[in-house]
Amino acid sequence: MPRRPLSLPAKLAWFAAAFAFCVIVFGAFVRLSNAGLSCPDWPTCYGQATWPTHAHEIARANEAFPTRPVEAGKPWREQFHRMIAGTLGVLVLTLALVAVWRRPRARALVLLAAAAAALGVGLYMGGRHAASALLSAAAIGLPLAVALRLPRAAPWRLAVVALAVIIFQAMLGMWTVTLLLKPIVVMGHLLGGLTTFALLAYAALRLSRVGADGEEFARLRRFVALGVVLLAGQIALGGWTSANYAALACGYGGSAFPHCLGQWWPATDFRQGFVLWREIGVNYEGGVLDLPARTAIQLAHRLGALVVFCYLGWLAHRAARAGLRGYGVALGAALLAQVALGIGNVTLGLPLPVATAHNAVAALLLFALLALLARTQRRLDPA
C-alpha cells in the first residue's frame, strides 16, 4: 500500500518540532555559557531590539545599567535566543490556526490569545505589570479552552495546547531575567521548552499516521508512558542541578565518578538542596547553596539517572522483542549516549560542548520515547 503524503499540518508540525529542538539546544548553550543575565532587561537588550555592538552603544548601555555592564560576546547569545524563541512562537501560532481554521469560534479565540499576548508584552514594557500579567493569563487560558472543546483524539489539539505552553514559556523567560536566575524559574523554563518540543513532536508523529492498526501493543504502551514520566522527572532533576550550579559538586576528574568528592556518600544537605522557593531579589547567578546542599542535588541526579537507565534499558529490550527493533535500538543508543555525556560532564569538568550535547540528547531521548509511544497507539484514520 503506497504511503500517503504528509498533510500541511503534519509538515508544519515536523518543521516546528525541529525548530523547537534547535531553540532548546541554543538555550542550553546560553545558560551553560553563563549568558542568561547578559541582557538585564526584557524583551529588549540594554534597551535595544538587538544588542549593543558599537563602542557608543556599549557606553550608553553601561551608563543605563551600571550594575550590569556589557560583557563582551554574551549579550548576542541571550537576545538571539529570544529572537528564535519568538520565531518558534509564530510557528506554533500558525500551526494552531491551521488546526482550527475551519472552526470560526476556535479560530477567533486563538487570534484573540495571540493579540492578548502581544499587548501584554507592550504593557510590560510600559511598566504596567499588573495589566500585563492579566492579559498574559488570558492569552494562556484561551488556547487551553479551545483545546478542551476539540475532539480528544485529534492530534492537532496538541498544537493548540503548545500555543498556551509557549506563551507561558515567554513569561518564564521574562522571569528568568527579572528574578535573577531563580532556580525554580530556570528549571521551569527548561521544562517548558521540552514540553513545547514534546507536544509538537507527538502531534507530528500522530499526524504522520505513525501507529499500529490493532491493539497488539496496548501493554507495551503503558510501559512506554511510564518511561516518559520517569524521564521527565530525571530531566527536571537535571534542570534543578544546572540551575543550582551543582553539576560539579562532586568535583571533577577521576575522583568525581563513580565516587563523589572521593567518597561514596559525602556530607549532604537534602533539606536545603531541595527548597523550591527562596527569597526574591537575590542574584542566583553562580548559585547560593553551600557544598553539602549542592552535593545532595548532584547525588539525587545520579540516583535518578541510575533508575532511568535501568528502566529505559529494559524498555528498549522489551520493544525490540515486541517487533519494534528499530525503535528499541534508537532508544538504547540515545540512552547510552546520554549516560556517556553525563559522565563526561563530571570527569572533564563540564566542558561547554559536552554539557550542551547532554541537553540535546535529553531531547532526543524524549523524542525516541514519544516515537515509540506513537507507534504503539492505534493508527489514526486520514483526515
Buried (B, 14 or more C-beta within 10 A) or exposed (E): EEEEEBBEBBBBBBBBBEBBBEBBBBBBBBBBBBBBBBBBBBBBBBBBEBBBEEEEBBEBBBEEBEEBEBEEEBBBBBBBBBBBBBEBBEBBBBBBBBBBEEBEEBBEBBBBBBBBBEBBBEBBEEEBEEBBBBBBBBBBBBBBEBBEEBEEEBBBBBBBBBBBBBBBBBBBBBBBBBBBBBBBBBBBBBBBBBBBBBBBBBBBBBBBBBBBEEEEBEEBBEBBEEBBEBBBEBBBBBBBBBBBBBBBBBBBEEEBBEBBBEEEEBEBBEEBBBEEEEEEEEEBEEBBBEBBBBBBBBBBBBEBBEEBBEBBBEBBEBBBEBEBEEBBBBBBBBBBBBBBBBBBBBBBBBEEEBBBBBBBBBBBBBBBBBBBBBBBBBBBEEE
